[in-house]
Protein backbone atom coordinates (compact mmCIF):
# COMPACT_ATOMS: atom_id res chain seq x y z
CA UNK A 1 0.00 0.00 0.00
CA UNK A 2 1.24 3.44 -0.88
CA UNK A 3 -0.01 6.51 0.96
CA UNK A 4 0.33 10.06 -0.19
CA UNK A 5 1.27 12.23 2.80
CA UNK A 6 -0.47 15.39 1.61
CA UNK A 7 -3.63 16.01 3.59
CA UNK A 8 -4.60 19.65 4.03
CA UNK A 9 -8.30 19.26 4.83
CA UNK A 10 -9.82 19.88 8.26
CA UNK A 11 -12.88 17.75 7.54
CA UNK A 12 -13.25 14.29 6.04
CA UNK A 13 -11.59 13.14 2.84
CA UNK A 14 -14.03 10.66 1.29
CA UNK A 15 -12.52 8.43 -1.39
CA UNK A 16 -15.30 6.77 -3.43
CA UNK A 17 -13.02 4.53 -5.52
CA UNK A 18 -13.14 0.76 -5.20
CA UNK A 19 -11.52 -0.88 -2.18
CA UNK A 20 -8.93 -2.38 -4.52
CA UNK A 21 -7.96 1.01 -5.96
CA UNK A 22 -7.85 2.50 -2.48
CA UNK A 23 -5.55 -0.25 -1.19
CA UNK A 24 -3.08 0.41 -4.03
CA UNK A 25 -2.68 4.12 -3.29
CA UNK A 26 -4.59 6.76 -1.33
CA UNK A 27 -4.31 10.01 0.54
CA UNK A 28 -3.38 9.80 4.22
CA UNK A 29 -6.44 9.92 6.50
CA UNK A 30 -8.85 9.33 3.62
CA UNK A 31 -12.00 7.34 4.38
CA UNK A 32 -12.90 4.81 1.69
CA UNK A 33 -16.56 4.21 0.93
CA UNK A 34 -16.91 2.94 -2.65
CA UNK A 35 -19.60 4.70 -4.68
CA UNK A 36 -21.90 1.68 -4.80
CA UNK A 37 -21.79 1.41 -0.98
CA UNK A 38 -22.76 5.02 -0.26
CA UNK A 39 -26.54 4.41 0.00
CA UNK A 40 -26.04 1.72 2.65
CA UNK A 41 -23.63 3.96 4.62
CA UNK A 42 -25.67 7.18 4.73
CA UNK A 43 -26.07 7.10 8.52
CA UNK A 44 -22.29 6.85 8.97
CA UNK A 45 -21.61 9.54 6.37
CA UNK A 46 -23.96 11.98 8.13
CA UNK A 47 -21.68 11.91 11.17
CA UNK A 48 -18.35 12.41 9.38
CA UNK A 49 -16.41 15.58 10.21
CA UNK A 50 -17.36 18.53 8.02
CA UNK A 51 -16.57 19.52 5.39
CA UNK A 52 -16.75 16.24 3.51
CA UNK A 53 -14.47 16.38 0.48
CA UNK A 54 -15.33 13.71 -2.11
CA UNK A 55 -12.94 12.44 -4.76
CA UNK A 56 -12.16 9.40 -6.94
CA UNK A 57 -9.76 8.54 -9.77
CA UNK A 58 -11.08 10.74 -12.59
CA UNK A 59 -13.85 12.82 -11.01
CA UNK A 60 -16.80 10.91 -12.46
CA UNK A 61 -17.68 8.84 -9.38
CA UNK A 62 -17.05 11.76 -7.03
CA UNK A 63 -19.50 13.86 -9.04
CA UNK A 64 -22.13 11.14 -8.74
CA UNK A 65 -21.49 10.78 -5.01
CA UNK A 66 -21.58 14.56 -4.51
CA UNK A 67 -24.99 14.97 -6.17
CA UNK A 68 -26.46 11.88 -4.48
CA UNK A 69 -25.32 13.01 -1.04
CA UNK A 70 -26.63 16.52 -1.73
CA UNK A 71 -30.05 15.01 -2.57
CA UNK A 72 -29.89 13.17 0.76
CA UNK A 73 -29.21 16.43 2.61
CA UNK A 74 -25.48 15.91 3.13
CA UNK A 75 -23.28 18.77 1.96
CA UNK A 76 -20.02 17.81 0.27
CA UNK A 77 -17.30 19.38 -1.82
CA UNK A 78 -16.51 17.55 -5.06
CA UNK A 79 -12.74 17.68 -5.64
CA UNK A 80 -12.64 15.30 -8.61
CA UNK A 81 -9.45 13.31 -9.08
CA UNK A 82 -7.36 12.25 -6.07
CA UNK A 83 -4.29 12.48 -8.28
CA UNK A 84 -4.90 16.20 -8.76
CA UNK A 85 -5.14 16.58 -4.98
CA UNK A 86 -1.94 14.61 -4.39
CA UNK A 87 -0.01 16.70 -6.92
CA UNK A 88 -0.91 20.07 -5.33
C-alpha positions as CSV (number, residue, x, y, z in Angstrom):
1,X,0.0,0.0,0.0
2,X,1.2,3.4,-0.9
3,X,0.0,6.5,1.0
4,X,0.3,10.1,-0.2
5,X,1.3,12.2,2.8
6,X,-0.5,15.4,1.6
7,X,-3.6,16.0,3.6
8,X,-4.6,19.7,4.0
9,X,-8.3,19.3,4.8
10,X,-9.8,19.9,8.3
11,X,-12.9,17.7,7.5
12,X,-13.3,14.3,6.0
13,X,-11.6,13.1,2.8
14,X,-14.0,10.7,1.3
15,X,-12.5,8.4,-1.4
16,X,-15.3,6.8,-3.4
17,X,-13.0,4.5,-5.5
18,X,-13.1,0.8,-5.2
19,X,-11.5,-0.9,-2.2
20,X,-8.9,-2.4,-4.5
21,X,-8.0,1.0,-6.0
22,X,-7.8,2.5,-2.5
23,X,-5.5,-0.2,-1.2
24,X,-3.1,0.4,-4.0
25,X,-2.7,4.1,-3.3
26,X,-4.6,6.8,-1.3
27,X,-4.3,10.0,0.5
28,X,-3.4,9.8,4.2
29,X,-6.4,9.9,6.5
30,X,-8.9,9.3,3.6
31,X,-12.0,7.3,4.4
32,X,-12.9,4.8,1.7
33,X,-16.6,4.2,0.9
34,X,-16.9,2.9,-2.6
35,X,-19.6,4.7,-4.7
36,X,-21.9,1.7,-4.8
37,X,-21.8,1.4,-1.0
38,X,-22.8,5.0,-0.3
39,X,-26.5,4.4,0.0
40,X,-26.0,1.7,2.6
41,X,-23.6,4.0,4.6
42,X,-25.7,7.2,4.7
43,X,-26.1,7.1,8.5
44,X,-22.3,6.9,9.0
45,X,-21.6,9.5,6.4
46,X,-24.0,12.0,8.1
47,X,-21.7,11.9,11.2
48,X,-18.3,12.4,9.4
49,X,-16.4,15.6,10.2
50,X,-17.4,18.5,8.0
51,X,-16.6,19.5,5.4
52,X,-16.7,16.2,3.5
53,X,-14.5,16.4,0.5
54,X,-15.3,13.7,-2.1
55,X,-12.9,12.4,-4.8
56,X,-12.2,9.4,-6.9
57,X,-9.8,8.5,-9.8
58,X,-11.1,10.7,-12.6
59,X,-13.9,12.8,-11.0
60,X,-16.8,10.9,-12.5
61,X,-17.7,8.8,-9.4
62,X,-17.1,11.8,-7.0
63,X,-19.5,13.9,-9.0
64,X,-22.1,11.1,-8.7
65,X,-21.5,10.8,-5.0
66,X,-21.6,14.6,-4.5
67,X,-25.0,15.0,-6.2
68,X,-26.5,11.9,-4.5
69,X,-25.3,13.0,-1.0
70,X,-26.6,16.5,-1.7
71,X,-30.0,15.0,-2.6
72,X,-29.9,13.2,0.8
73,X,-29.2,16.4,2.6
74,X,-25.5,15.9,3.1
75,X,-23.3,18.8,2.0
76,X,-20.0,17.8,0.3
77,X,-17.3,19.4,-1.8
78,X,-16.5,17.6,-5.1
79,X,-12.7,17.7,-5.6
80,X,-12.6,15.3,-8.6
81,X,-9.5,13.3,-9.1
82,X,-7.4,12.2,-6.1
83,X,-4.3,12.5,-8.3
84,X,-4.9,16.2,-8.8
85,X,-5.1,16.6,-5.0
86,X,-1.9,14.6,-4.4
87,X,0.0,16.7,-6.9
88,X,-0.9,20.1,-5.3
